[in-house]
């Protein structure tokens, strides 16, 4: 399956989850609901990232392809964790490692944004990538509530994480609209 088809499928899956009331709220959630939230949020986050990648430029496209592979690794690791009959620490460690890699890839994408693109596109890209990273950190901290390093990273973030998939979608669309971009995430 080519990237376009996968992106289309994941975007449609995220939109379907939202339309079916698939919003999972973050506030005070258990690790179990954090897993549900992560699996619901991943296609929506990917759709937002892919939308950005499509409007930035061709230089950014190669980085976007790498980050897309990281999204797929997280989705696979979460699926393995959620569908195994014996969730082990090893599988959890793999999920955490893929989340760390995805956050690193998004940070690289943020650093690689070309300054030659229109200012509104650059501002929107920085804001959406920042929101995406903050939301990932927040979800990961809920999966590992006893990890003091994760908790400190969430508190130190200068960007407030989305409180739900619906809130993330709303914030991303507001960022696009505020910067005059017609792109929307559903």
Contact map, one row per residue, 1 for C-alpha under 8 A:
111011000000000000000000000000000000000000000000000000000000000000000000000000000000000000000000000000000000000000000000000000000000000000000000000000000000000000000000000000000000000000
111111000000000000000000000000000000000000000000000000000000000000000000000000000000000000000000000000000000000000000000000000000000000000000000000000000000000000000000000000000000000000
111111100000000000000000000000000000000000000000000000000000000000000000000000000000000000000000000000000000000000000000000000000000000000000000000000000000000000000000000000000000000000
011111110000000000000000000000000000000000000000000000000000000000000000000000000000000000000000000000000000000000000000000000000000000000000000000000000000000000000000000000000000000000
111111111000000000000000000000000000000000000000000000000000000000000000000000000000000000000000000000000000000000000000000000000000000000000000000000000000000000000000000000000000000000
111111111100000000000000000000000000000000000000000000000000000000000000000000000000000000000000000000000000000000000000000000000000000000000000000000000000000000000000000000000000000000
001111111110000000000000000000000000000000000110010000000000000000000000000000000000000000000000000000000000000000000000000000000000000000000000000000000000000000000000000000000000000000
000111111111000000000000000000000000000000000000000000000000000000000000000000000000000000000000000000000000000000000000000000000000000000000000000000000000000000000000000000000000000000
000011111111100000000000000000000000000000000000000000000000000000000000000000000000000000000000000000000000000000000000000000000000000000000000000000000000000000000000000000000000000000
000001111111110000000000000000000000000000110110000000000000000000000000000000000000000000000000000000000000000000000000000000000000000000000000000000000000000000000000000000000000000000
000000111111111000000000000000000000000000110110000000000000000000000000000000000000000000000000000000000000000000000000000000000000000000000000000000000000000000000000000000000000000001
000000011111111100000000000000000000000000000000000000000000000000000000000000000000000000000000000000000000000000000000000000000000000000000000000000000000000000000000000000000000000000
000000001111111110000000000000000000000000100000000000000000000000000000000000000000000000000000000000000000000000000000000000000000000000000000000000000000000000000000000000000000000000
000000000111111111000000000000000000000111110010000000000000000000000000000000000000000000000000000000000000000000000000000000000000000000000000000000000000000000000000000000000000000001
000000000011111111100000000000000000000000010000000000000000000000000000000000000000000000000000000000000000000000000000000000000000000000000000000000000000000000000000000000000000000001
000000000001111111110000000000000000000000000000000000000000000000000000000000000000000000000000000000000000000000000000000000000000000000000000000000000000000000000000000000000000000000
000000000000111111111110000000000000000100000000000000000000000000000000000000000000000000000000000000000000000000000000000000000000000000000000000000000000000000000000000000000000000000
000000000000011111111110000000000000000000000000000000000000000000000000000000000000000000000000000000000000000000000000000000000000000000000000000000000000000000001100000000000000000001
000000000000001111111100000000000000000000000000000000000000000000000000000000000000000000000000000000000000000000000000000000000000000000000000000000000000000000000000000000000000000000
000000000000000111111100000000000000000000000000000000000000000000000000000000000000000000000000000000000000000000000000000000000000000000000000000000000000000000000000000000000000000000
000000000000000011111110000000000000000000000000000000000000000000000000000000000000000000000000000000000000000000000000000000000000000000000000000000000000000000000000000000000000000000
000000000000000011111111000000000000000100000000000000000000000000000000000000000000000000000000000000000000000000000000000000000000000000000000000000000000000000000000000000000000000000
000000000000000011001111100000000000100100000000000000000000000000000000000000000000000000000000000000000000000000000000000000000000000000000000000000000000000000011100000000000000000000
000000000000000000000111110000001001100100000000000000000000000000000000000000000000000000000000000000000000000000000000000000000000000000000000000000000000000000011000000000000000000000
000000000000000000000011111010000000100000000000000000000000000000000000000000000000000000000000000000000000000000000000000000000000000000000000000000000000000000111000000000000000000000
000000000000000000000001111110000100100000000000000000000000000000000000000000000000000000000000000000000000000000000000000000000000000000100000000000000000000000110000000000000000000000
000000000000000000000000111110000000000000000000000000000000000000000000000000000000000000000000000000000000000000000000000000000000000000000000000000000000000000100000000000000000000000
000000000000000000000000011111000000000000000000000000000000000000000000000000000000000000000000000000000000000000000000000000000000000000000000000000000000000000000000000000000000000000
000000000000000000000000111111111100000000000000000000000000000000000000000000000000000000000000000000000000000000000000000000000000000000000100000000000000000000000000000000000000000000
000000000000000000000000000111111100000000000000000000000000000000000000000000000000000000000000000000000000000000000000000000000000000000000110000000000000000000000000000000000000000000
000000000000000000000000000011111110000000000000000000000000000000000000000000000000000000000000000000000000000000000000000000000000000000000111100000000000000000000000000000000000000000
000000000000000000000000000011111111000000000000000000000000000000000000000000000000000000000000000000000000000000000000000000000000000000000010000000000000000000000000000000000000000000
000000000000000000000001000011111111100000000000000000000000000000000000000000000000000000000000000000000000000000000000000000000000000000000000000000000000000000000000000000000000000000
000000000000000000000000010011111111110000000000000000000000000000000000000000000000000000000000000000000000000000000000000000000000000000100110000000000000000000000000000000000000000000
000000000000000000000000000000111111111000000000000000000000000000000000000001000100000000000000000000000000000000000000000000000000000000000010000000000000000000000000000000000000000000
000000000000000000000001000000011111111100000000000000000000000000000000000000000000000000000000000000000000000000000000000000000000000000000000000000000000000000000000000000000000000000
000000000000000000000011110000001111111110000000000000000000000000000000000000000000000000000000000000000000000000000000000000000000000000100000000000000000000000011000000000000000000000
000000000000000000000000000000000111111111000000000000000000000000000000000000000000000000000000000000000000000000000000000000000000000000100000000000000000000000000000000000000000000000
000000000000000000000000000000000011111111100000000000000000000000000000001001100000000000000000000000000000000000000000000000000000000000000000000000000000000000000000000000000000000000
000000000000010010000111000000000001111111110000000000000000000000000000000000000000000000000000000000000000000000000000000000000000000000000000000000000000000000001000000000000000000000
000000000000010000000000000000000000111111111000000000000000000000000000000000000000000000000000000000000000000000000000000000000000000000000000000000000000000000001000000000000000000000
000000000000010000000000000000000000011111111100000000000000000000000010001000000000000000000000000000000000000000000000000000000000000000000000000000000000000000000000000000000000000000
000000000110110000000000000000000000001111111110000000000000000000000000000000000000000000000000000000000000000000000000000000000000000000000000000000000000000000000000000000000000000000
000000000110011000000000000000000000000111111111000000000000000000000000000000000000000000000000000000000000000000000000000000000000000000000000000000000000000000001000100000000000000011
000000000000000000000000000000000000000011111111100000000000000000000000000000000000000000000000000000000000000000000000000000000001000000000000000000000000000000000000000000000000000000
000000100110000000000000000000000000000001111111110000000000000000010010000000000000000000000000000000000000000000000000000000000000000000000000000000000000000000000000000000000000000000
000000100110010000000000000000000000000000111111111000000000000000000000000000000000000000000000000000000000000000000000000000000000000000000000000000000000000000000000000000000000000010
000000000000000000000000000000000000000000011111111100000000000000000000000000000000000000000000000000000000000000000000000000010000000000000000000000000000000000000000000100000000000010
000000000000000000000000000000000000000000001111111110000000000000000000000000000000000000000000000000000000000000000000000000011000000000000000000000000000000000000000000000000000000000
000000100000000000000000000000000000000000000111111111000000000100000000000000000000000000000000000000000000000000000000000000000000000000000000000000000000000000000000000000000000000000
000000000000000000000000000000000000000000000011111111100000000000000000000000000000000000000000000000000000000000000000000000000000000000000000000000000000000000000000000000000000001010
000000000000000000000000000000000000000000000001111111110000000000000000000000000000000000000000000000000000000000000000000010000000000000000000000000000000000000000000000000000000000000
000000000000000000000000000000000000000000000000111111111001100100000000000000000000000000000000000000000000000000000000000000000000000000000000000000000000000000000000000000000000000000
000000000000000000000000000000000000000000000000011111111000100000000000000000000000000000000000000000000000000000000000000000000000000000000000000000000000000000000000000000000000000000
000000000000000000000000000000000000000000000000001111111000000000000000000000000000000000000000000000000000000000000000100000000000000000000000000000000000000000000000000000000000000000
000000000000000000000000000000000000000000000000000111111101000000000000000000000000000000000000000000000000000010001000110010000000000000000000000000000000000000000000000000000000000000
000000000000000000000000000000000000000000000000000011111111100000000000000000000000000000000000000000000000000000001000000000000000000000000000000000000000000000000000000000000000000000
000000000000000000000000000000000000000000000000000000011111110000000000000000000000000000000000000000000000000000000000000000000000000000000000000000000000000000000000000000000000000000
000000000000000000000000000000000000000000000000000000001111111000000000000000000000000000000000000000000000000001000000000000000000000000000000000000000000000000000000000000000000000000
000000000000000000000000000000000000000000000000000010011111111100000000000000000000000000000000000000000000100111000000000000000000000000000000000000000000000000000000000000000000000000
000000000000000000000000000000000000000000000000000011001111111110000000000000000000000000000000000000000000000000000000000000000000000000000000000000000000000000000000000000000000000000
000000000000000000000000000000000000000000000000000000000111111111000000000000000000000000000000000000000000000000000000000000000000000000000000000000000000000000000000000000000000000000
000000000000000000000000000000000000000000000000000000000011111111100000000000000000000000000000000000000001100100000000000000000000000000000000000000000000000000000000000000000000000000
000000000000000000000000000000000000000000000000010010000001111111110000000000000000000000000000000000000000100000000000000000000000000000000000000000000000000000000000000000000000000000
000000000000000000000000000000000000000000000000000000000000111111111000000000000000000000000000000000000000000000000000000000000000000000000000000000000000000000000000000000000000000000
000000000000000000000000000000000000000000000000000000000000011111111100000000000000000000000000000000001000000000000000000000000000000000000000000000000000000000000000000000000000000000
000000000000000000000000000000000000000000000000000000000000001111111110000000000000000000000000000001001100100000000000000000000000000000000000000000000000000000000000000000000000000000
000000000000000000000000000000000000000000000100000000000000000111111111000000000000000000000000000000000000000000000000000000000000000000000000000000000000000000000000000000000000000000
000000000000000000000000000000000000000000000000000000000000000011111111100000000000000000000000000000000000000000000000000000000000000000000000000000000000000000000000000000000000000000
000000000000000000000000000000000000000000000000000000000000000001111111110000000000000000000000010011001000000000000000000000000000000000000000000000000000000000000000000000000000000000
000000000000000000000000000000000000000001000100000000000000000000111111111000000000000000000000000001000000000000000000000000000000000000000000000000000000000000000000000000000000000000
000000000000000000000000000000000000000000000000000000000000000000011111111100000000000000000000000000000000000000000000000000000000000000000000000000000000000000000000000000000000000000
000000000000000000000000000000000000000000000000000000000000000000001111111110000000000000000000010000000000000000000000000000000000000000000000000000000000000000000000000000000000000000
000000000000000000000000000000000000000000000000000000000000000000000111111111000000000000000010011001000000000000000000000000000000000000000000000000000000000000000000000000000000000000
000000000000000000000000000000000000001001000000000000000000000000000011111111100000000000000000000000000000000000000000000000000000000000000000000000000000000000000000000000000000000000
000000000000000000000000000000000000000000000000000000000000000000000001111111110000000000000000000000000000000000000000000000000000000000000000000000000000000000000000000000000000000000
000000000000000000000000000000000000000000000000000000000000000000000000111111111000000000100110010000000000000000000000000000000000000000000000000000000000000000000000000000000000000000
000000000000000000000000000000000010001000000000000000000000000000000000011111111100000000000010000000000000000000000000000000000000000000000000000000000000000000000000000000000000000000
000000000000000000000000000000000000001000000000000000000000000000000000001111111110000000000000000000000000000000000000000000000000000000000000000000000000000000000000000000000000000000
000000000000000000000000000000000000000000000000000000000000000000000000000111111111000000100000000000000000000000000000000000000000000000000000000000000000000000000000000000000000000000
000000000000000000000000000000000000000000000000000000000000000000000000000011111111001000110010000000000000000000000000000000000000000000000000000000000000000000000000000000000000000000
000000000000000000000000000000000010000000000000000000000000000000000000000001111111001000000000000000000000000000000000000000000000000000000000000000000000000000000000000000000000000000
000000000000000000000000000000000000000000000000000000000000000000000000000000111111100000000000000000000000000000000000000000000000000000000000000000000000000000000000000000000000000000
000000000000000000000000000000000000000000000000000000000000000000000000000000011111111000000000000000000000000000000000000000000000000000000000000000000000000000000000000000000000000000
000000000000000000000000000000000000000000000000000000000000000000000000000000000011111000000000000000000000000000000000000000000000000000000000000000000000000000000000000000000000000000
000000000000000000000000000000000000000000000000000000000000000000000000000000000001111100000000000000000000000000000000000000000000000000000000000000000000000000000000000000000000000000
000000000000000000000000000000000000000000000000000000000000000000000000000000001101111110110000000000000000000000000000000000000000000000000000000000000000000000000000000000000000000000
000000000000000000000000000000000000000000000000000000000000000000000000000000000000011111110000000000000000000000000000000000000000000000000000000000000000000000000000000000000000000000
000000000000000000000000000000000000000000000000000000000000000000000000000000000000001111111000000000000000000000000000000000000000000000000000000000000000000000000000000000000000000000
000000000000000000000000000000000000000000000000000000000000000000000000000000000000000111111100000000000000000000000000000000000000000000000000000000000000000000000000000000000000000000
000000000000000000000000000000000000000000000000000000000000000000000000000010011000001111111110000000000000000000000000000000000000000000000000000000000000000000000000000000000000000000
000000000000000000000000000000000000000000000000000000000000000000000000000000001000001111111111000000000000000000000000000000000000000000000000000000000000000000000000000000000000000000
000000000000000000000000000000000000000000000000000000000000000000000000000000000000000011111111100000000000000000000000000000000000000000000000000000000000000000000000000000000000000000
000000000000000000000000000000000000000000000000000000000000000000000000000010000000000001111111110000000000000000000000000000000000000000000000000000000000000000000000000000000000000000
000000000000000000000000000000000000000000000000000000000000000000000000010011001000000000111111111000000000000000000000000000000000000000000000000000000000000000000000000000000000000000
000000000000000000000000000000000000000000000000000000000000000000000000000000000000000000011111111100000000000000000000000000000000000000010000000000000000000000000000000000000000000000
000000000000000000000000000000000000000000000000000000000000000000000000000000000000000000001111111110000000000000000000000000000000000000000000000000000000000000000000000000000000000000
000000000000000000000000000000000000000000000000000000000000000000000100110010000000000000000111111111000000000000000000000000000000000000000000000000000000000000000000000000000000000000
000000000000000000000000000000000000000000000000000000000000000000000000010000000000000000000011111111100000000000000000000000000000000100010000000000000000000000000000000000000000000000
000000000000000000000000000000000000000000000000000000000000000000000000000000000000000000000001111111110000000000000000000000000000000000000000000000000000000000000000000000000000000000
000000000000000000000000000000000000000000000000000000000000000000000100000000000000000000000000111111111000000000000000000000000000000000000000000000000000000000000000000000000000000000
000000000000000000000000000000000000000000000000000000000000000000100110010000000000000000000000011111111100000000000000000000000000000000000000000000000000000000000000000000000000000000
000000000000000000000000000000000000000000000000000000000000000000000000000000000000000000000000001111111110000000000000000000000000100110000000000000000000000000000000000000000000000000
000000000000000000000000000000000000000000000000000000000000000000000000000000000000000000000000000111111111000000000000000000000000000000000000000000000000000000000000000000000000000000
000000000000000000000000000000000000000000000000000000000000000001100100000000000000000000000000000011111111100000000000000000000000000000000000000000000000000000000000000000000000000000
000000000000000000000000000000000000000000000000000000000000000000100000000000000000000000000000000001111111110000000000000000001000100000000000000000000000000000000000000000000000000000
000000000000000000000000000000000000000000000000000000000000000000000000000000000000000000000000000000111111111000000000000000001000100000000000000000000000000000000000000000000000000000
000000000000000000000000000000000000000000000000000000000000001000000000000000000000000000000000000000011111111100000000000000000000000000000000000000000000000000000000000000000000000000
000000000000000000000000000000000000000000000000000000000001001100100000000000000000000000000000000000001111111110000000000000000000000000000000000000000000000000000000000000000000000000
000000000000000000000000000000000000000000000000000000000000000000000000000000000000000000000000000000000111111110000000000011001100000000000000000000000000000000000000000000000000000000
000000000000000000000000000000000000000000000000000000000000000000000000000000000000000000000000000000000011111110000000000000000000000000000000000000000000000000000000000000000000000000
000000000000000000000000000000000000000000000000000000000001001000000000000000000000000000000000000000000001111111000000000000000000000000000000000000000000000000000000000000000000000000
000000000000000000000000000000000000000000000000000000010001000000000000000000000000000000000000000000000000111111100000010010000000000000000000000000000000000000000000000000000000000000
000000000000000000000000000000000000000000000000000000000011000000000000000000000000000000000000000000000000000111111000010000000000000000000000000000000000000000000000000000000000000000
000000000000000000000000000000000000000000000000000000000000000000000000000000000000000000000000000000000000000011111110010000000000000000000000000000000000000000000000000000000000000000
000000000000000000000000000000000000000000000000000000000000000000000000000000000000000000000000000000000000000001111100000000000000000000000000000000000000000000000000000000000000000000
000000000000000000000000000000000000000000000000000000011000000000000000000000000000000000000000000000000000000001111110110000000000000000000000000000000000000000000000000000000000000000
000000000000000000000000000000000000000000000000000000000000000000000000000000000000000000000000000000000000000000111111110000000000000000000000000000000000000000000000000000000000000000
000000000000000000000000000000000000000000000000000000000000000000000000000000000000000000000000000000000000000000101111111000000000000000000000000000000000000000000000000000000000000000
000000000000000000000000000000000000000000000000000000000000000000000000000000000000000000000000000000000000000000000111111100000000000000000000000000000000000000000000000000000011100000
000000000000000000000000000000000000000000000000000000110000000000000000000000000000000000000000000000000000000000001111111110000000000000000000000000000000000000000000000000000010100000
000000000000000000000000000000000000000000000000000000010000000000000000000000000000000000000000000000000000000011101111111111000000000000000000000000000000000000000000000000000000000000
000000000000000000000000000000000000000000000000000000000000000000000000000000000000000000000000000000000000000000000011111111100000000000000000000000000000000000000000000000000010000000
000000000000000000000000000000000000000000000000000000000000000000000000000000000000000000000000000000000000000000000001111111110000000000000000000000000000000000000000000000110010000000
000000000000000000000000000000000000000000000000000100010000000000000000000000000000000000000000000000000000010010000000111111111000000000000000000000000000000000000000000000000000000000
000000000000000000000000000000000000000000000000000000000000000000000000000000000000000000000000000000000000010000000000011111111100000000000000000000000000000000000000000000000000000000
000000000000000000000000000000000000000000000000000000000000000000000000000000000000000000000000000000000000000000000000001111111110000000000000000000000000000000000000000000100000000000
000000000000000000000000000000000000000000000001100000000000000000000000000000000000000000000000000000000000000000000000000111111111000000000000000000000000000000000000000100100000000000
000000000000000000000000000000000000000000000000100000000000000000000000000000000000000000000000000000000110010000000000000011111111100000000000000000000000000000000000000000000000000000
000000000000000000000000000000000000000000000000000000000000000000000000000000000000000000000000000000000000010000000000000001111111110000000000000000000000001000000000000000000000000000
000000000000000000000000000000000000000000000000000000000000000000000000000000000000000000000000000000000000000000000000000000111111111000000000000000000000001111000001000000000000000000
000000000000000000000000000000000000000000001000000000000000000000000000000000000000000000000000000000000000000000000000000000011111111100000000000000000000000010000000000000000000000000
000000000000000000000000000000000000000000000000000000000000000000000000000000000000000000000000000000100110000000000000000000001111111110000000000000000000000000000000000000000000000000
000000000000000000000000000000000000000000000000000000000000000000000000000000000000000000000000000000000000000000000000000000000111111111000000000000000100101111000000000000000000000000
000000000000000000000000000000000000000000000000000000000000000000000000000000000000000000000000000000000000000000000000000000000011111111100000000000000000000111100000000000000000000000
000000000000000000000000000000000000000000000000000000000000000000000000000000000000000000000000001000100000000000000000000000000001111111110000000000000000000010000000000000000000000000
000000000000000000000000000000000000000000000000000000000000000000000000000000000000000000000000000000100000000000000000000000000000111111111000000001001100000000000000000000000000000000
000000000000000000000000000000000000000000000000000000000000000000000000000000000000000000000000000000000000000000000000000000000000011111111100000000000100000010000000000000000000000000
000000000000000000000000010000000100110000000000000000000000000000000000000000000000000000000000000000000000000000000000000000000000001111111110000000000000000000000000000000000000000000
000000000000000000000000000000000000000000000000000000000000000000000000000000000000000000000001001000000000000000000000000000000000000111111111000001000000000000000000000000000000000000
000000000000000000000000000000000000000000000000000000000000000000000000000000000000000000000000000000000000000000000000000000000000000011111111101001100100000000000000000000000000000000
000000000000000000000000000011100100000000000000000000000000000000000000000000000000000000000000000000000000000000000000000000000000000001111111100000000000000000000000000000000000000000
000000000000000000000000000001110110000000000000000000000000000000000000000000000000000000000000000000000000000000000000000000000000000000111111100000000000000000000000000000000000000000
000000000000000000000000000000100000000000000000000000000000000000000000000000000000000000000000000000000000000000000000000000000000000000011111111001000000000000000000000000000000000000
000000000000000000000000000000100000000000000000000000000000000000000000000000000000000000000000000000000000000000000000000000000000000000001111111101100000000000000000000000000000000000
000000000000000000000000000000000000000000000000000000000000000000000000000000000000000000000000000000000000000000000000000000000000000000000001111100000000000000000000000000000000000000
000000000000000000000000000000000000000000000000000000000000000000000000000000000000000000000000000000000000000000000000000000000000000000001001111111100000000000000000000000000000000000
000000000000000000000000000000000000000000000000000000000000000000000000000000000000000000000000000000000000000000000000000000000000000000000000111111110000000000000000000000000000000000
000000000000000000000000000000000000000000000000000000000000000000000000000000000000000000000000000000000000000000000000000000000000000000000000001111111000000000000000000000000000000000
000000000000000000000000000000000000000000000000000000000000000000000000000000000000000000000000000000000000000000000000000000000000000010011001101111111100000000000000000000000000000000
000000000000000000000000000000000000000000000000000000000000000000000000000000000000000000000000000000000000000000000000000000000000000000001000101111111110000000000000000000000000000000
000000000000000000000000000000000000000000000000000000000000000000000000000000000000000000000000000000000000000000000000000000000000000000000000000111111111000000000000000000000000000000
000000000000000000000000000000000000000000000000000000000000000000000000000000000000000000000000000000000000000000000000000000000000000010000000000011111111100000000000000000000000000000
000000000000000000000000000000000000000000000000000000000000000000000000000000000000000000000000000000000000000000000000000000000000010011001000000001111111100000000000000000000000000000
000000000000000000000000000000000000000000000000000000000000000000000000000000000000000000000000000000000000000000000000000000000000000000000000000000111111100000000000000000000000000000
000000000000000000000000000000000000000000000000000000000000000000000000000000000000000000000000000000000000000000000000000000000000000000000000000000011111110000000000000000000000000000
000000000000000000000000000000000000000000000000000000000000000000000000000000000000000000000000000000000000000000000000000000000000010000000000000000001111111100000000000000000000000000
000000000000000000000000000000000000000000000000000000000000000000000000000000000000000000000000000000000000000000000000000000000000000000000000000000000001111100000000000000000000000000
000000000000000000000000000000000000000000000000000000000000000000000000000000000000000000000000000000000000000000000000000000000110010000000000000000000000111110000000000000000000000000
000000000000000000000000000000000000000000000000000000000000000000000000000000000000000000000000000000000000000000000000000000000010011000000000000000000000111111000000000000000000000000
000000000000000000000000000000000000000000000000000000000000000000000000000000000000000000000000000000000000000000000000000000000011011101000000000000000000001111100000000000000000000000
000000000000000000000000000000000000000000000000000000000000000000000000000000000000000000000000000000000000000000000000000000000010011000000000000000000000000111111011001000000000000000
000000000000000000000000111000000000000000000000000000000000000000000000000000000000000000000000000000000000000000000000000000000000001000000000000000000000000011111011000000000000000000
000000000000000000000011110000000000100000000000000000000000000000000000000000000000000000000000000000000000000000000000000000000000000000000000000000000000000001111111000000000000000000
000000000000000001000011100000000000100110010000000000000000000000000000000000000000000000000000000000000000000000000000000000000000000000000000000000000000000001111111100000000000000000
000000000000000001000010000000000000000000000000000000000000000000000000000000000000000000000000000000000000000000000000000000000000000000000000000000000000000000011111110000000000000000
000000000000000000000000000000000000000000000000000000000000000000000000000000000000000000000000000000000000000000000000000000000000000000000000000000000000000001111111111000000000000000
000000000000000000000000000000000000000000000000000000000000000000000000000000000000000000000000000000000000000000000000000000000010000000000000000000000000000001111111111100000000000000
000000000000000000000000000000000000000000010000000000000000000000000000000000000000000000000000000000000000000000000000000000000000000000000000000000000000000000001111111110000000000011
000000000000000000000000000000000000000000000000000000000000000000000000000000000000000000000000000000000000000000000000000000000000000000000000000000000000000000000111111111000000000000
000000000000000000000000000000000000000000000000000000000000000000000000000000000000000000000000000000000000000000000000000000000000000000000000000000000000000001000011111111100000000000
000000000000000000000000000000000000000000000001000000000000000000000000000000000000000000000000000000000000000000000000000000010000000000000000000000000000000000000001111111110000000110
000000000000000000000000000000000000000000000000000000000000000000000000000000000000000000000000000000000000000000000000000000000000000000000000000000000000000000000000111111111000001110
000000000000000000000000000000000000000000000000000000000000000000000000000000000000000000000000000000000000000000000000000000000000000000000000000000000000000000000000011111111100000000
000000000000000000000000000000000000000000000000000000000000000000000000000000000000000000000000000000000000000000000000000100110000000000000000000000000000000000000000001111111110000000
000000000000000000000000000000000000000000000000000000000000000000000000000000000000000000000000000000000000000000000000000100000000000000000000000000000000000000000000000111111111111100
000000000000000000000000000000000000000000000000000000000000000000000000000000000000000000000000000000000000000000000000000000000000000000000000000000000000000000000000000011111111111000
000000000000000000000000000000000000000000000000000000000000000000000000000000000000000000000000000000000000000000000000000000000000000000000000000000000000000000000000000001111111100000
000000000000000000000000000000000000000000000000000000000000000000000000000000000000000000000000000000000000000000000001101100000000000000000000000000000000000000000000000000111111100000
000000000000000000000000000000000000000000000000000000000000000000000000000000000000000000000000000000000000000000000001000000000000000000000000000000000000000000000000000000011111110000
000000000000000000000000000000000000000000000000000000000000000000000000000000000000000000000000000000000000000000000001100000000000000000000000000000000000000000000000000000011111111000
000000000000000000000000000000000000000000000000000000000000000000000000000000000000000000000000000000000000000000000000000000000000000000000000000000000000000000000000000000011001111100
000000000000000000000000000000000000000000000000001000000000000000000000000000000000000000000000000000000000000000000000000000000000000000000000000000000000000000000000000010011000111110
000000000000000000000000000000000000000000000000000000000000000000000000000000000000000000000000000000000000000000000000000000000000000000000000000000000000000000000000000110010000011111
000000000000000000000000000000000000000000010011001000000000000000000000000000000000000000000000000000000000000000000000000000000000000000000000000000000000000000000000100110000000001111
000000000010011001000000000000000000000000010000000000000000000000000000000000000000000000000000000000000000000000000000000000000000000000000000000000000000000000000000100000000000000111
